């Protein structure tokens, strides 16, 4: 038995890390690692393990550490019960019925893949052997590495190649973010980047406040060995909020600037210089073949010299030469000399070698791919697909795909997989410069507007799929565009597209605002509604809706202004800023009254009622909701009436009259089901279950709540799944079943934590209260 516990304890200690070892020893009742708690009576092998796990249960990370390692021990077999049907489990699962001899804890595997976000490095990376060795040496003593150097020198390529070699050292994930420090748009903010990182680990509700998001990021990464690569960084401040919270993590940064301020954070710095002559020739030989360079060694050296030791220039030149196997290297060098000399005045960020190489590559393009190339410089985001390019250049989708293949062959765009591409920021600047010289201003504006209209049309298609009752405002899409990349009936694909393109949509709003296209600004903000409703994209919500509201005010469309007032106020209310939301709802109500618009009046009154309700002003809230219900019924707005009935039912329960709530909720649930609104119908069921719990009708409450959980899972609503599991916990407590209540609360807490929801702290107190109220069972015999 001593050897068994030592095995369990040793494995857990190894996994827990330095901070965890002290806590684990305390939880297991020992002062030193060799002092084992053997004074518990009649411990069997399994009982001993379960006892250790129960003792560690106060600390979630240590509990999971024990479970993960115990399952790998050959001397222990943790029992797994079969679960059939469509059941899905996550977190710890309690077998709380007909248990003999104690509780049995089971580790459920997460469905999320480990993040593997690093772009694919160049095949057969050469020319930087010394720098790769330096990174290998520094990583043994530093957890933050900064590689700095001029544009195009190969910082990102070096780090990608090195990270690919060391990926196995970071088994808990490798993450990548382009902070866009040198692109045409704004650099990536910390909230945007943290949102992407947190979602990669399953957190679905990202705090709007960057400091809160950074704190959550540190919590999520605590105890994890992760590698984070931050590209195109311009300031030390961009990096600090992205630093993980684990000593085993590594952050590597690529920047044109020295970022000496990160020295106080313990950073090591590797200045990356130009490739020397030998390394440049090695790169060319690798890219175009040693046979060709060996046959014309002088011309190869001349080509390399024209590239000025810049990895980007070498890549572009090599791609051009490799695509022309009959071209001699001497001819290629002469052509590059002519282009560099003739267009030297158009220097690109001071790097004439890159400019000359890119000019030479563009000279070899035919008309259509050449035009697409320079129009790509207008895009307000770094990555793109064929649909965006088709809209940009006014092409059909198949033609755009063919042209992207041509540009990829010329090394002017980089393939990311899944039909996505990107350009180096110097290439984007070069393309934008060519667009300014070769395209009339009107065509440039028209091309950019076509892209924004494609995003508006596609986002509106997702809105119609996910929230059809919200899709009532006009859309200024003036021309045929490539179709949306999902079917009109595919809710999952529509939601996934919104999730993946949230940053692009925010950039589209900013770009439309910069061009004073007010209609596009507020329509984009309006069409993004399901992104905020379903995915709680709070990191984008405030800025997007404030821009939309300002644009609607400037444009003067009463319907647009009413929508933006209520939507902006709703976002503020959801962020807990009711004091800022109230004036906007009141302005919307005044405008609706002046315009004689009863539906808009009902919307504003419903929002005002929610703020009163949250503040505990039940009389004022009920008055607003009753007025809103009458208005909504009068205009036949059945969905809105059903939502208002739900809020009135909540007030009835709060007043101790759940009997009044039940008929309202039954009617709301039936109406929403008939309208094809499964998400809202599930919310009505959840409220119904709570009302029946208060009434003491426990069987009916369980039926409603369990059905609601199924619907929320199908709809992908993690927050409401967690909320309903919490209500099931309350039901179990009402049934005097604390073990089942604890299991439901723990499941709910896991959902809240995954989303970063503020409810987690409240529910954690409930879990601790319930754990403290239960008698401590002795170890099983």
Secondary structure, 3 states (H helix, E strand, C coil): CHHHHHHHHHHHHHHHHHHHHHHHHHHCCCCCCCCCCCCCCCCCHHHHHHHHHHHHCCCHHHHHHHHHHHCCCCCCCCCCCCCCCCCCCCCEEECCCCCCCCCCEEECCCCCCCCECCCCCCCCCCCCHHHHHHHHHHCCCCCEEEEECCCCCCHHHHHHHHHHHHHHHCCCCEEEEECCCCCCCCCCCHHHHHHHHHHHCCCCCCCCCHHHHHHHHHHHHCCCCCEEEEEEECCHHHHHCCCCCCCCCEEEEEECCCCHHHHHHCCEEEECCCCCHHHHHHHHHHHHCHHHHHHCHHHHHHHHHHCCCCHHHHHHHHHHHHCCCCCCHHHHHHHHHHHHHHCHHHCCCCCHHHHHHHHHHHHCCCHHHHHHHHHHCCCCCCEEEHHHHHHHHCCCHHHHHHHHHHHHHCCCCEEEECCEEECCHHHHHHHHHHHHHHCCHHHHHHHHHHHHHHHHHHHHHHHHHHCHHHCCCCCCCCCCCCCCCCCCCCHHHHHHHHHHCHHHHHHHHHHHHHCCCHHHHHHHHHHCHHHHHHHCCHHHHHHHHHHHHHHHHHHCCHHHHHHHHHHHHHHHHHCCCHHHHHHHHHHHHHHHHHHCCHHHHHHHHHHHHHHHHHCCCHHHHHHHHHHHHHHHHHCCCHHHHHHHHHHHHHHHHHCCCHHHHHHHHHHHHHHHHHCCCHHHHHHHHHHHHHHHHHHCCHHHHHHHHHHHHHHHHHHCCHHHHHHHHHHHHHHHHHCCCHHHHHHHHHHHHHHHHHHCCCHHHHHHHHHHHHHHHCCCCCCCC
